[in-house]
Amino acid sequence: MTFATVSRRSALALALGLAAFAAPAHAGTLETIKERGALLVAIDVSHPPYGMLDSSAKETGSDVETAKLLADDLGVKLQVVQVSGANRVPFLLSGKADVVIASFSITEERKKVVAYSKPYGVVPVVVSAPKDATIAKPEDLDGKTIAVARGTTADIELTKVTKASAPGARVVRYEDEATANAAVATGQQDILAAALSTANAVRDANPGKNLEVKLTMAAYPMAIGLRKNDEAFQAKLDEWVSANLKNGKLNGIYQKYFGMALPAEFTN
């Protein structure tokens, strides 16, 4: 058993444990939000352009704009609950957040403990490395050291790839995106597994590293995360996603931050 497998099992065990003790979701979630007058949204502000802090330390990014659009349509204020990739699910299950909008990809592992709205975007996950690094296929990662943020889809896919094709790879897991990115920027590791947007941001911020995308491991649909067994709230979120894909508002947010339109299957 590799340490990668242990890490994945530990993360899932934590989420399952929290699910067992968390108060069960109920049809009154929407009413609770409206009575409170605020929507509590878990957002990772260390993961640009999804979530970040501007020069005034104010939350911004595509996830923040999406959350603000949802709060506005519900007629309440937005309250950002800052999380990391690793604690998004625990914060949701423990009731510290009503929903997760944090580049939250749909995975089979997460489906065991959370529910999702209809998808409203996609998150490609890639491996980037210096241009002179010979990495053209997963097997080329064998014997190399790779930085990744713990609990992210990049971590999930990298674990699959290294287990199947590069068992000699050394995966260094950091607690959040910012720390993983800094490790590559400072030369602790030369290879990064991350969402495409993150890989591009690290490349642009560190031109001397000559980073480029070497492998695309997967492309995940992205959705709003909520607690299980909350059918009324889930139906409301599904209705909201459908309406805001149709009217172009979600596509507008995606284009603003990623420089491209959503895939046709979303906008159609």
Backbone hydrogen bonds in HBPLUS format (Angstrom, degrees):
<---DONOR---> <-ACCEPTOR-->    atom                        ^
c    i                          cat <-CA-CA->   ^        H-A-AA   ^      H-
h    n   atom  resd res      DA  || num        DHA   H-A  angle D-A-AA Bond
n    s   type  num  typ     dist DA aas  dist angle  dist       angle   num
A0006-VAL N   A0002-THR O   3.17 MM   4  6.54 159.7  2.21 147.7 153.1     1
A0007-SER N   A0003-PHE O   2.94 MM   4  6.10 157.9  1.99 144.7 150.0     2
A0008-ARG N   A0004-ALA O   3.06 MM   4  6.33 160.0  2.11 148.2 153.0     3
A0009-ARG N   A0005-THR O   2.95 MM   4  6.18 163.6  1.97 153.5 158.1     4
A0010-SER N   A0006-VAL O   2.82 MM   4  5.99 154.0  1.89 149.7 157.7     5
A0011-ALA N   A0007-SER O   2.96 MM   4  6.14 160.3  1.99 149.3 154.1     6
A0012-LEU N   A0008-ARG O   3.01 MM   4  6.22 162.3  2.04 149.4 154.1     7
A0013-ALA N   A0009-ARG O   2.80 MM   4  5.92 155.9  1.85 145.0 152.6     8
A0014-LEU N   A0010-SER O   2.94 MM   4  6.16 154.3  2.01 147.2 153.3     9
A0015-ALA N   A0011-ALA O   3.08 MM   4  6.37 161.7  2.11 146.4 151.0    10
A0016-LEU N   A0012-LEU O   2.82 MM   4  6.04 163.0  1.85 155.4 160.3    11
A0017-GLY N   A0013-ALA O   2.82 MM   4  5.94 152.5  1.89 144.7 152.7    12
A0018-LEU N   A0014-LEU O   2.95 MM   4  6.20 158.0  2.00 150.6 155.8    13
A0019-ALA N   A0015-ALA O   2.90 MM   4  6.12 149.9  1.99 143.8 152.9    14
A0020-ALA N   A0016-LEU O   3.05 MM   4  6.30 143.1  2.19 141.6 150.2    15
A0021-PHE N   A0018-LEU O   3.15 MM   3  5.25 127.8  2.44  97.4 110.3    16
A0022-ALA N   A0018-LEU O   2.79 MM   4  5.79 137.0  1.97 152.2 164.1    17
A0029-THR N   A0026-HIS O   3.31 MM   3  6.14 153.0  2.39 129.0 127.5    18
A0032-THR N   A0028-GLY O   2.82 MM   4  6.05 153.6  1.89 154.8 162.8    19
A0033-ILE N   A0029-THR O   2.97 MM   4  6.28 157.5  2.02 152.2 157.6    20
A0034-LYS N   A0030-LEU O   3.01 MM   4  6.30 160.6  2.04 149.3 154.2    21
A0035-GLU N   A0031-GLU O   2.82 MM   4  6.02 155.3  1.88 149.7 156.9    22
A0036-ARG N   A0032-THR O   2.92 MM   4  6.06 155.2  1.99 147.2 153.9    23
A0037-GLY N   A0033-ILE O   2.86 MM   4  6.01 139.0  2.02 139.8 151.9    24
A0077-LYS N   A0037-GLY O   3.06 MM  40  6.17 173.7  2.07 131.2 130.2    25
A0039-LEU N   A0077-LYS O   2.79 MM  38  6.19 156.1  1.85 166.5 172.3    26
A0079-GLN N   A0039-LEU O   2.93 MM  40  5.81 162.3  1.96 158.0 152.2    27
A0098-ASP N   A0040-LEU O   2.74 MM  58  5.16 151.2  1.82 131.4 140.9    28
A0099-VAL N   A0040-LEU O   3.33 MM  59  6.78 154.5  2.40 158.9 165.1    29
A0041-VAL N   A0079-GLN O   3.03 MM  38  6.30 162.2  2.06 154.8 160.3    30
A0081-VAL N   A0041-VAL O   2.77 MM  40  5.58 173.3  1.77 146.8 144.8    31
A0042-ALA N   A0099-VAL O   2.94 MM  57  6.30 170.8  1.95 157.3 158.1    32
A0101-ILE N   A0042-ALA O   3.09 MM  59  6.04 159.0  2.14 150.7 156.5    33
A0043-ILE N   A0081-VAL O   3.00 MM  38  6.08 156.3  2.06 143.1 148.9    34
A0083-VAL N   A0043-ILE O   3.03 MM  40  5.70 156.4  2.09 129.0 132.0    35
A0047-HIS N   A0051-GLY O   3.02 MM   4  5.13 120.6  2.38 133.6 150.1    36
A0050-TYR N   A0047-HIS O   2.95 MM   3  5.75 119.7  2.33 137.0 140.1    37
A0051-GLY N   A0047-HIS O   3.00 MM   4  5.13 164.2  2.02 115.2 120.4    38
A0062-SER N   A0049-PRO O   2.86 MM  13  6.25 155.0  1.92 148.7 152.8    39
A0063-ASP N   A0050-TYR O   2.72 MM  13  4.92 149.2  1.82 125.7 136.0    40
A0052-MET N   A0060-THR O   2.91 MM   8  5.45 142.3  2.05 155.5 154.1    41
A0060-THR N   A0052-MET O   2.83 MM   8  5.45 155.9  1.89 157.1 158.2    42
A0054-ASP N   A0058-LYS O   2.91 MM   4  5.38 159.3  1.95 143.3 148.0    43
A0057-ALA N   A0054-ASP O   2.87 MM   3  5.13 157.4  1.92 121.8 122.0    44
A0065-GLU N   A0061-GLY O   2.98 MM   4  6.27 160.5  2.02 155.0 160.3    45
A0066-THR N   A0062-SER O   2.93 MM   4  6.07 154.3  2.00 144.5 151.9    46
A0067-ALA N   A0063-ASP O   2.88 MM   4  6.06 160.5  1.92 146.9 152.3    47
A0068-LYS N   A0064-VAL O   2.85 MM   4  6.05 153.2  1.92 146.2 154.0    48
A0069-LEU N   A0065-GLU O   2.94 MM   4  6.11 154.5  2.01 143.9 150.4    49
A0070-LEU N   A0066-THR O   3.02 MM   4  6.32 157.2  2.07 148.1 154.0    50
A0071-ALA N   A0067-ALA O   2.89 MM   4  6.15 167.2  1.90 152.4 155.7    51
A0072-ASP N   A0068-LYS O   2.88 MM   4  6.01 164.4  1.91 150.1 154.7    52
A0073-ASP N   A0069-LEU O   3.00 MM   4  6.18 158.6  2.05 146.4 152.1    53
A0074-LEU N   A0070-LEU O   2.97 MM   4  6.23 136.8  2.16 145.0 157.3    54
A0074-LEU N   A0071-ALA O   3.11 MM   3  5.05 127.8  2.40  93.8 107.9    55
A0075-GLY N   A0071-ALA O   2.97 MM   4  6.15 113.3  2.43 137.2 154.5    56
A0076-VAL N   A0071-ALA O   3.01 MM   5  5.30 171.1  2.02 148.5 147.9    57
A0075-GLY N   A0072-ASP O   3.01 MM   3  4.96 146.2  2.13  97.1 107.7    58
A0091-PHE N   A0087-ASN O   3.07 MM   4  6.09 160.0  2.11 147.0 152.0    59
A0092-LEU N   A0088-ARG O   3.18 MM   4  6.41 151.6  2.26 143.6 151.3    60
A0092-LEU N   A0089-VAL O   3.08 MM   3  5.10 116.8  2.50  98.7 114.1    61
A0093-LEU N   A0089-VAL O   2.90 MM   4  6.13 171.7  1.90 166.7 167.8    62
A0094-SER N   A0090-PRO O   2.98 MM   4  5.95 148.2  2.08 144.8 152.4    63
A0096-LYS N   A0091-PHE O   2.95 MM   5  5.12 131.1  2.20 159.8 166.0    64
A0095-GLY N   A0092-LEU O   3.13 MM   3  5.38 160.3  2.17 108.0 113.9    65
A0100-VAL N   A0225-GLY O   2.89 MM 125  4.73 149.5  1.98 130.9 137.1    66
A0225-GLY N   A0100-VAL O   2.98 MM 125  4.73 167.1  2.00 140.3 142.9    67
A0223-ALA N   A0104-PHE O   3.03 MM 119  5.94 167.8  2.04 160.2 157.0    68
A0106-ILE N   A0221-PRO O   2.89 MM 115  5.86 157.6  1.94 167.4 167.2    69
A0111-LYS N   A0107-THR O   3.07 MM   4  6.29 147.2  2.18 145.0 154.4    70
A0112-LYS N   A0109-GLU O   3.24 MM   3  5.65 153.0  2.32 105.2 112.9    71
A0113-VAL N   A0110-ARG O   2.95 MM   3  5.64 157.1  2.00 119.7 125.9    72
A0114-VAL N   A0110-ARG O   2.91 MM   4  5.97 149.1  2.00 159.1 168.3    73
A0115-ALA N   A0226-LEU O   2.82 MM 111  5.24 171.8  1.83 162.6 161.4    74
A0226-LEU N   A0115-ALA O   2.94 MM 111  5.24 164.5  1.96 139.6 141.4    75
A0117-SER N   A0224-ILE O   2.89 MM 107  5.20 143.9  2.02 145.1 155.4    76
A0120-TYR N   A0222-MET O   2.82 MM 102  6.00 153.9  1.88 163.6 171.3    77
A0222-MET N   A0121-GLY O   2.70 MM 101  4.93 161.3  1.73 135.4 133.4    78
A0123-VAL N   A0220-TYR O   2.66 MM  97  5.04 153.2  1.73 149.1 158.7    79
A0220-TYR N   A0123-VAL O   2.99 MM  97  5.04 165.3  2.01 129.7 124.9    80
A0196-LEU N   A0124-PRO O   2.82 MM  72  5.51 151.5  1.90 147.0 147.2    81
A0125-VAL N   A0218-ALA O   2.84 MM  93  5.52 168.1  1.85 156.3 156.5    82
A0217-MET N   A0125-VAL O   2.84 MM  92  5.74 140.9  1.99 144.2 156.9    83
A0126-VAL N   A0194-ALA O   2.77 MM  68  5.65 163.9  1.80 171.4 165.7    84
A0194-ALA N   A0126-VAL O   3.00 MM  68  5.65 154.9  2.06 152.6 160.7    85
A0127-VAL N   A0215-LEU O   2.83 MM  88  5.10 152.0  1.91 147.1 150.9    86
A0214-LYS N   A0127-VAL O   2.74 MM  87  5.68 165.8  1.76 156.9 162.0    87
A0215-LEU N   A0127-VAL O   3.26 MM  88  5.10 160.8  2.30 138.0 142.2    88
A0128-SER N   A0192-LEU O   2.82 MM  64  5.34 164.5  1.85 159.5 163.7    89
A0192-LEU N   A0128-SER O   2.97 MM  64  5.34 164.1  2.00 151.3 156.6    90
A0129-ALA N   A0212-GLU O   3.00 MM  83  5.70 153.0  2.08 155.2 156.7    91
A0212-GLU N   A0129-ALA O   2.92 MM  83  5.70 146.9  2.03 142.7 148.7    92
A0133-ALA N   A0130-PRO O   2.91 MM   3  5.43 165.3  1.94 120.2 124.9    93
A0131-LYS N   A0210-ASN O   2.75 MM  79  5.79 138.6  1.91 158.1 167.2    94
A0140-ASP N   A0137-LYS O   2.91 MM   3  5.61 151.7  1.99 122.9 131.0    95
A0141-LEU N   A0138-PRO O   3.01 MM   3  5.73 168.9  2.02 122.9 126.3    96
A0142-ASP N   A0139-GLU O   3.15 MM   3  5.75 166.7  2.17 116.3 120.5    97
A0144-LYS N   A0141-LEU O   3.00 MM   3  5.37 160.9  2.04 136.0 136.3    98
A0170-ARG N   A0144-LYS O   2.82 MM  26  6.11 166.9  1.84 151.8 156.3    99
A0146-ILE N   A0170-ARG O   2.89 MM  24  6.30 156.7  1.94 157.7 163.5   100
A0172-VAL N   A0146-ILE O   2.80 MM  26  5.97 173.9  1.80 162.3 164.4   101
A0147-ALA N   A0191-ILE O   2.90 MM  44  6.18 174.6  1.90 152.4 151.8   102
A0193-ALA N   A0147-ALA O   2.91 MM  46  6.22 162.8  1.94 173.3 178.7   103
A0148-VAL N   A0172-VAL O   3.07 MM  24  6.34 143.4  2.21 164.4 161.6   104
A0174-TYR N   A0148-VAL O   2.85 MM  26  6.18 163.2  1.88 157.1 162.9   105
A0152-THR N   A0149-ALA O   3.45 MM   3  6.07 160.9  2.49 135.8 134.7   106
A0150-ARG N   A0174-TYR O   2.64 MM  24  5.55 176.7  1.65 167.7 167.1   107
A0155-ASP N   A0152-THR O   3.04 MM   3  5.10 120.3  2.41  95.9 110.2   108
A0156-ILE N   A0152-THR O   3.04 MM   4  6.47 156.5  2.09 147.9 154.2   109
A0157-GLU N   A0153-THR O   2.86 MM   4  6.08 170.2  1.87 154.9 156.6   110
A0158-LEU N   A0154-ALA O   2.82 MM   4  5.84 156.5  1.88 144.7 152.3   111
A0159-THR N   A0155-ASP O   2.94 MM   4  6.02 154.8  2.00 145.6 152.1   112
A0160-LYS N   A0156-ILE O   3.17 MM   4  6.50 155.1  2.24 143.7 149.9   113
A0161-VAL N   A0157-GLU O   2.89 MM   4  6.13 166.6  1.91 153.2 156.7   114
A0162-THR N   A0158-LEU O   2.86 MM   4  5.97 173.1  1.87 155.0 157.0   115
A0163-LYS N   A0159-THR O   3.01 MM   4  5.95 157.2  2.06 142.0 149.1   116
A0164-ALA N   A0160-LYS O   3.01 MM   4  6.12 159.2  2.06 148.9 154.3   117
A0165-SER N   A0161-VAL O   2.81 MM   4  5.75 161.5  1.84 152.0 158.0   118
A0166-ALA N   A0162-THR O   2.93 MM   4  4.22 137.5  2.11 106.2 117.8   119
A0169-ALA N   A0166-ALA O   2.97 MM   3  5.60 166.1  1.99 126.5 127.9   120
A0180-ALA N   A0176-ASP O   3.19 MM   4  6.46 160.6  2.23 149.7 155.3   121
A0181-ASN N   A0177-GLU O   2.84 MM   4  6.03 163.8  1.86 158.3 163.0   122
A0182-ALA N   A0178-ALA O   2.94 MM   4  6.09 154.2  2.01 141.5 148.9   123
A0183-ALA N   A0179-THR O   3.00 MM   4  6.19 145.9  2.12 141.5 150.2   124
A0184-VAL N   A0180-ALA O   3.31 MM   4  6.69 148.3  2.42 144.4 151.1   125
A0185-ALA N   A0181-ASN O   2.91 MM   4  6.20 160.8  1.95 150.1 156.4   126
A0186-THR N   A0182-ALA O   2.89 MM   4  5.98 148.6  1.99 148.5 154.9   127
A0188-GLN N   A0183-ALA O   2.79 MM   5  5.04 132.8  2.02 160.2 165.4   128
A0189-GLN N   A0183-ALA O   3.31 MM   6  6.00 151.6  2.40 122.0 122.7   129
A0187-GLY N   A0184-VAL O   3.16 MM   3  5.10 158.7  2.21 101.4 107.8   130
A0198-THR N   A0195-ALA O   3.03 MM   3  5.27 118.9  2.42 102.5 117.3   131
A0199-ALA N   A0195-ALA O   2.94 MM   4  6.26 165.8  1.96 161.2 165.4   132
A0200-ASN N   A0196-LEU O   2.93 MM   4  6.14 158.6  1.97 153.0 158.5   133
A0201-ALA N   A0197-SER O   2.98 MM   4  6.15 151.1  2.06 140.2 148.3   134
A0202-VAL N   A0198-THR O   2.92 MM   4  6.18 160.6  1.95 157.5 161.8   135
A0203-ARG N   A0199-ALA O   3.02 MM   4  6.20 154.9  2.09 142.4 149.7   136
A0204-ASP N   A0200-ASN O   2.91 MM   4  6.14 162.6  1.94 150.1 154.1   137
A0205-ALA N   A0201-ALA O   2.96 MM   4  6.10 148.7  2.06 144.2 152.7   138
A0206-ASN N   A0202-VAL O   3.10 MM   4  6.09 124.6  2.42 138.1 150.2   139
A0206-ASN N   A0203-ARG O   3.24 MM   3  5.29 144.0  2.37  97.9 108.1   140
A0209-LYS N   A0206-ASN O   2.95 MM   3  5.68 163.7  1.98 124.7 129.9   141
A0210-ASN N   A0207-PRO O   3.19 MM   3  5.63 157.9  2.24 111.4 117.6   142
A0234-GLN N   A0230-ASP O   2.92 MM   4  6.10 161.9  1.95 157.8 163.9   143
A0235-ALA N   A0231-GLU O   2.86 MM   4  6.01 155.7  1.92 147.4 153.5   144
A0236-LYS N   A0232-ALA O   3.09 MM   4  6.35 150.8  2.18 141.3 149.0   145
A0237-LEU N   A0233-PHE O   2.94 MM   4  6.26 156.9  1.99 151.1 157.1   146
A0238-ASP N   A0234-GLN O   2.86 MM   4  6.10 158.9  1.90 151.5 157.5   147
A0239-GLU N   A0235-ALA O   2.96 MM   4  6.13 157.9  2.01 144.9 150.8   148
A0240-TRP N   A0236-LYS O   2.93 MM   4  6.16 150.9  2.01 143.2 151.7   149
A0241-VAL N   A0237-LEU O   2.88 MM   4  6.15 162.4  1.91 154.6 158.2   150
A0242-SER N   A0238-ASP O   3.00 MM   4  6.20 171.7  2.01 152.8 155.1   151
A0243-ALA N   A0239-GLU O   3.01 MM   4  6.16 163.0  2.04 147.1 151.8   152
A0244-ASN N   A0240-TRP O   2.99 MM   4  6.15 158.8  2.03 151.2 156.6   153
A0245-LEU N   A0241-VAL O   2.89 MM   4  6.05 130.7  2.14 149.2 161.5   154
A0246-LYS N   A0242-SER O   3.02 MM   4  6.15 158.0  2.07 145.2 151.5   155
A0247-ASN N   A0243-ALA O   2.95 MM   4  6.19 154.5  2.01 144.0 150.7   156
A0250-LEU N   A0244-ASN O   3.10 MM   6  5.69 178.3  2.10 141.6 142.0   157
A0248-GLY N   A0245-LEU O   3.33 MM   3  5.18 149.5  2.43  95.1 103.8   158
A0252-GLY N   A0248-GLY O   2.88 MM   4  6.02 145.6  2.00 142.5 152.2   159
A0253-ILE N   A0249-LYS O   3.13 MM   4  6.46 151.1  2.22 144.5 150.7   160
A0254-TYR N   A0250-LEU O   3.05 MM   4  6.30 162.8  2.08 147.6 152.2   161
A0255-GLN N   A0251-ASN O   2.88 MM   4  6.09 163.5  1.91 152.3 156.5   162
A0256-LYS N   A0252-GLY O   3.00 MM   4  6.11 155.3  2.07 143.4 150.1   163
A0257-TYR N   A0253-ILE O   3.23 MM   4  6.48 155.0  2.29 150.9 155.4   164
A0258-PHE N   A0254-TYR O   2.85 MM   4  5.77 148.2  1.95 153.3 162.4   165
A0259-GLY N   A0255-GLN O   2.93 MM   4  4.80 139.1  2.10 128.3 130.9   166
A0266-PHE N   A0263-PRO O   2.94 MM   3  5.73 155.8  2.00 123.6 130.4   167
A0268-ASN N   A0264-ALA O   2.89 MM   4  5.82 143.4  2.03 153.1 161.0   168
